[in-house]
Amino acid sequence: MQSTSHSFKDNARAAMANPTLQRAMGNMRHGFLAKRLAAIDRLPEFDALRDRARDIKNHALEHLDVYLEAWEAKVVSAGGHVHWARDAEEARRIVLAICQRLDARTVTKGKSMIAEEIALNPFLEANGIVPVETDLGEYIIQIRNESPSHIIAPAIHLVQDQIEQSFREIHTQFDRDRPLVEPRQLVDEARGVLRDKFIAADVGITGANFLVAETGSSIIVTNEGNGDLTQTLTKAHIVVTSLEKIVPTLEDAQTILRVLARSATGQEYSVYTTVSTGPRRPNDLDGPGEYHVVLLDNGRSRMLGTEFQDMLRCIRCGACMNHCPVYATVGGHAYGWVYPGPMGAVLTPSLIGVDEAGHLPNASTFCGKCESVCPMRIPLPKMMRHWREREFERHLSPAAMRWGIAAWAFLAKRPKLYRWVSGLTANVLGLLGRAHGSFRNLPLAGGWTLGRDMPTPQGETFHRAWARRRPRGTHS
């Protein structure tokens, strides 16, 4: 996927000016939040499970080499194959080689953010292989030639009218006057189209929510059953995933599953939790003829041992973006690459560079809601601050911002001068704004006054109030 993260500001302006997108994002702001709260209210031990889930992933990341080697040995012993891919190009080539060896012409796909990350679909198409997305949201955006705007609800940026129009344009084999007003009618039509695709497919490709070192298994969670149909009817099942998905045991995966669906959609569990271990065995009634796992690094190993390692705990639940005021305003496409929202503001610069994605860590109010709802307790605001520091150190941020921060740092290191300057500024602004109570325009504060008024300072500064109220003989 070609990044436009460097154009985030322009993308965001276009998104805010799009009335249809704003209507769609308005629909999102309530469902996910209310359902999550209801689900965790029914589980008193939810916070304890979050702590346990965090510890499991931390342990796995600290011993990543050990668990990946153990997992690979189990995959091989079950008759599967593991392919290690350093980057997106290598991963695409591995998938293509498997498909070409099996003379595949059609590939069905379950929802996979890693497949989006490596831009697998256009690569397969360029090599004569037809990929068919089978998750309903992914199918909708595929027929519209769009990319996902959310990691669990890829078509959340669309409204029903747009989906109906796309179905009528693409599904010309059906009666042109058929009713497509109710969601059930849309689902039934997509199901009818996709069933034939499942039967005809030569290869099935899925992602993985977890890789289990204990058994060599991959686990996916879905609500539609498409993941099962994708992998059980084909010559080969190819799992395209990344190395941080490893967990030590099935019990560990079960612990994290208890916080995953509740955080994502407000369900206790997703409808389907599918554990895959190797290809079809001689006495099995169904299953893939071959089982392959393409394990992608693509910059993740560089995050180990750094201030960004905690990001590798992410389980792609989407809770951070569901609660983010910035994401809820501009949508996912404004972020310009595969991963939107707060998690994308940390992960995207890690994978494609802060030079390209430096706007994203700045696209935050730092309200802290993303961290408070994260089931893996990932300190997202802290890591966004780290990226802002990197951007500042490399002179990638605007010159005016760097000068402003440098001036503030100069004053902050000199408390007496800071108190004098801040007091003088407050007094001057208080006098100038006394007549109106606020400023509609203010030099050096255009970013603030462009969208809101600047209240006139009133009363004494905090430092003066603190000095007056603190007991004698104490020191600040």
N, C-alpha and C positions, 0 to 999 in steps of 0.2 A: 504494500500500500504506500503510495507516494505521500510524503508528509507535507502538510501545509501549516504545521504548528508555528512556523515563523510569522504567519499571517493571522495569528490568533485575534488581534485587535480588530482587524477588518472582518474576520469571520464572525466575531461576536456582534459587531455593529449590524451586519447583515441578518444575523439570527434574531436580534431584538426588533428589527424592522419587518420581520416576516410574520404576519398575523396568523397564518395557519399553524406555523411552528409554535407560536405563543399559545394558541388554543390547545395544541397537543400537550405542551409542557404543563399547562394548567391542569390538565386531566391527571397528570402524573403526581402532582404535589400532595395528593391526599391518600391514595390507595396504599402505596407501599408503606408509608409512615404509620398509618393506623393499624394495618395488619401486623406489622412488626411488633408494635407495642402490645397488641392483644396476645400475640404468640408468646412473648417473653414474660408477660404477666402470668401466664399459665404454667411457667416453669421457674419455680423459686430458685433453683440452683443455676440459673443461666449465667450469672457473673462468675461463679466458681468454674463452670465449664469453659468460659472464655479464658480464664487463667490457665486451666489445664491445656486447652488447645494451643495457646501461646507457647507454653513450655514444651509441648510435643514438637512443634515446628522449630523452636529454637534448638532443641536437642538434635533434631534431624539435620539442621543446617550446620551445626557445629561438627557433625560427623558425616557430612554429605558423601564424602568419598567412600566410606565404609558401607553406608546403606545403599548407594548406587551399585556398587560391586556385588553386594549380596542380592540385590534385586535382579541384576542382570543374570546372575547364575541361576536364579529360580526361573526366570523367563526361558532361558535356554533349556533347562531341565524339563520344562513343560512343553517343549517343542516349538517355542517361539524364537524370534530374532530381534536383536536390539541393534539399532543403527545410531551412532553418535554423530551429531551434526554441530559443527562449530558456529555456523551462521545460517541465515535464511537461504542463501543460494545452495549450500550443501544439502539442507533439508529438502528443498524442492527437487533437487536432482535425485535424491534417494527415493522419494515417493514416485517420481516419474519412472525410474528404472524398474521398480516393482510392478507398476501398472503396465509398462511396455512388455515386460517378460511374460505377464499373464494375458497379453493381447487385449487389455481392457479398453473399452470404448466409452463406457458410461460409469461414473463413480457417484455413489450417493454419499452425502456428508451429514454428520451430526454437527451441532453448533460447536465451533472451536475458535477461540480467540487466537490460538497459536497459528492456525491455518490463515487467519486474517493477517497476523503479524508477518508471516513469510509470503503473503500475497500468492497463495497456492492456486486459487481458482483461475485467475488470468493466465498463470503459467501452464496449467493443464490444458486450458482452452487453446493456447498458442501451439500446443503439441498434439492437437487432434483428439483430446479426451474431454468429454462433456461432464462437468461436475454439477450435481443437483443438490441444492440445499434442502434438507428435509425438516428441519425445525421450522415451524410456521412463520415466525418472525423473520428468520433468515431467508426463507423462501420468498416472502413478500419483498424484501429489499433486493433479492437477487433478480427478480423479474422487473424491478424498477431500476436496475443498474446502480444501486446505492450501496454504501457501506453501513455497518451497524452504528447506531448512535448511543447504544447502551450495552453493557456486557452481558446482561441477562434478558433484556427486553430490546432486541436490536431494532425493532420498528416503532419504538415508543414516540418517535418524532412525527409519526403519521396520524391522521385522523381517518375515521371510517370511510368517508367519501373518497379519499385518495386510494385506499385499498380496493374499494369496489371498482373504481375506474380502471385500476391496473388489472384486476381479474377480468374485466370485460374486454380489455385490449389484448390480453395474452391468451385467455381461454376461449378462443373463437370456435371451438368445437361444440360449445354448449349453446342452448337457446338464447338469443340476444335479449329476449324480454324476461328472462328468469329473474326472480326476486333475489336480491343480494343486500338486503337491508339489515338483517339480524346477524350477529356474530356467528351463530350456529350455521347459517347458510354459507358463510364464507369458509368456515372450518370444514364443512362437509365437502364443498367443492375442491378445496385444496387436498383433502384426504383422498378423494377419488382420483385426482391427477397423480398424486405421489405414490399411491399403491402400485401402479404400473411401473413406476420408476424403481421401486424397491425390488420388484421381481426381475426387472431387466438388468439391473446393475451388475457389473463384473467385480467391482471392488468397493468396499465400504470404508470410509474414513471418519474417525471420531477424534475428539480430544480426550483429555483425562482430567478429572478433578483430583484424583489421588493415584499414586503408584505405591504399592505395598511391598516393602522389602521382604517381609516374612513369607509371602506366597508368590511373588512375581506377578501379581495381579494389577490390572488397571481398573479404576472405578469411574463411572460417569453417573451423573444425576440428571434426569429429564422429567418433564411433565407430560410428554406426548407419546412416549414409546418409540419415537423415531430412531433413537440410538440403538435399541435392540434390533429393529428391523434392518438398520444399516449394516450391522456387523454379523448377523446370523445367516443371511441368505447368500453371501458372496464367496467368491473364490479366495479372497483375502480380506482380513480386517487390519487396517493400518491405523495405529494410534499415533497422532502427532501431538507431542506434548513437550514440556520443558522440565529441566532437571530439578527445579525446586519443589515439584509436586510430590516428592518422596515422603512417605511416613514409615515408621518402623513396622507397625503391626496392623492387623485388621481392627483390633480394639481401638488403636489410636485413630484410625480413619472413622470409626463409629463415633468417637467422642467429638471430632470436628464436624461430622455430619449433623450432630444435634444442634450446633449453632449456625450451620450454613443456611439451611432452608428458612429457619426462623428469621435470620438477618436479611435474606434475599427477598423472599416473597411473603413472609408471615406464615408459612406452612410449618407444621411440625417436621415433616419430611417431604422431599419431592416425591411425586407419584411413583417414579421408577428410580431405583438405585441398582445399577447393573455392574456386577463384578465379572471381569473377563480374565481368564487365565489360560493362555495358549490357544492353539487351533482345535478344531473338531477332533475328537478321539474316535477310535474305531466303532464304539458302541453308541456314540451320541446320535440323536435324531436330527440335530441341526447344529449350526455353527460354521465359522469360516474355515476354508481349507488351509489357510495360512494365517499366522498372527505375527505382525511386525510392529515394533515400537520405534518411532523416529524421535530421538531425545535431543532437544534443541538447547544449546547454550545461548548464543546470540547476545553476549554481553553480561549474562547473569553471574558468571563466575567472577567477573571483575567487581561485582557488588559485595562479594563475600569479604568479611573482615573490615568493611568500611562503615561509615555512618548510615549507609543506605541498605545494609543487610536486612534490617527488619522488614523492608518492603517485600522480601522474598517469602514472608509468611502469608502474603495475601492469598485468599481462597476464591477470589473473583465473585463475591456475593453481590456487589453493587450497592451495599448499604451506604457507603460514603457519598456516592453521587446522588442517591435517593434523598439524602438530607442536606445536600450542598446548595446554598442559595445561588451560587454562581452557575452551577450546572443547570439548575431548575430554570434559570433565565435564558441561557444561551444554547442549551442542548449539547449533545455529544459531538456533532460534526464540527463545531467551532474549535475544538481542541486539535483538530487537524491530523490525528493519527489514530491508531487502533484503540488506545486506552484513554477514555475521557475522565472527567471529574477529578477529585482529589487524588485518587490512586494513580491516575494518568499523569497528574502534575508532578509526581515523584518518579514513576516508572519510566515515562517517556524520555526525560532527559538522561536517565541511566542507560537507556538502550540506544537512543539515536543522537545523544549529545546535547549539552546545554546550549551550544551555539544555535542549534536548530529549534530547540524547545524551551528556551529561556523564559518565554512569556508565561508558560503554564504555571510554574511555582508562584508567579506574581498574581495569578488569577484566583485569588483567595481572599476572603474577608478575615481569615484566621479566627473565625468564631469558635472553632474547636469541635463542632458537631461531628465532623467526619471521624475524629479519633474516639469520641465518646460512644459512637454506635458501632465501631469496627469490632467484629467478633474475635479478631486476632490481636486486638489492642495495639495496632500499628500506630506509632506516633507520627501521623502524617504531617501536621503543622511543623513539627520539629524538623523533619526532613525537607520540607519546602523551604524553611529558613536556611538550611544548609545549601540548597541549590541557589538561593538568593545570594548567599555569601560567595559561592563559586562564581556566579555571574558578576558580582561586584569586583572580585579579585581579578578577573580576566578582562575588566573594562567592557563587558558586554551590555551592561545596563546603560540607560541614557545618561549623557554627561550631566544634565541638570540634577538627576537623582544622585549621582555619585558626589557631586559638589554639595548637595544638601545634606547627605549623610555624613560627609566629611566635616561640614560645619557643625552639625549636631554633635558628632563625636568630640570635636575640639572643645565645645562648651561643656559636654557631659563629664569630661575629664577634669574640669575646673569648676567645682561646685559653687564657689562664691560668684564667679563670673556668670555661671548658668542661672543662678537665682536672680542676679541683678538684671540680666538681659530678659529673662522670662517675665520678671515683674514689670520692667519698663514696657515690654511689648503688650502685656495685658492692660496696663494703664492707658497706653496710647490707643489701643483698639477699643477700650471701654469708652474713652472720650469721643472717638470718631463715630462710634456706632450707637451712641446713647439715644439719638433721635429716633432711630428705626428699630432698634433691638436686634438687628442682624445685618449681615453683609450679603448682598447678592453677587458682588464681584469683589475679589480681593487679590492683590498682587501676590505672586508666588503660591497661591492656593487655588488656581484655576481648576485643577482636577476635582477639588471639593465643591466649589461654588457652581460648577457647570451643571451639577445635578441636584444641588440642595443649597439652602442658605447657611451661612456661617454665623452661629449665635454670637452676640456681643459678650465678651468676658464680663463677668459681674463679681463683685466682692474681691476678696484677697486671694492670692495664689495659695496652692496647697502647702508649699514650704512655709509661708508666713503663718498659715493657720496651724500647722503642726508645731512650729516653734512657739507659738503663743499658748498652745494647749498642753504641751508635754510638761511633765513635772520638772521642777528645777533640778539641776545636777545630772540629768540624763543626756545622752548624746545620740544623734541620729546616725 
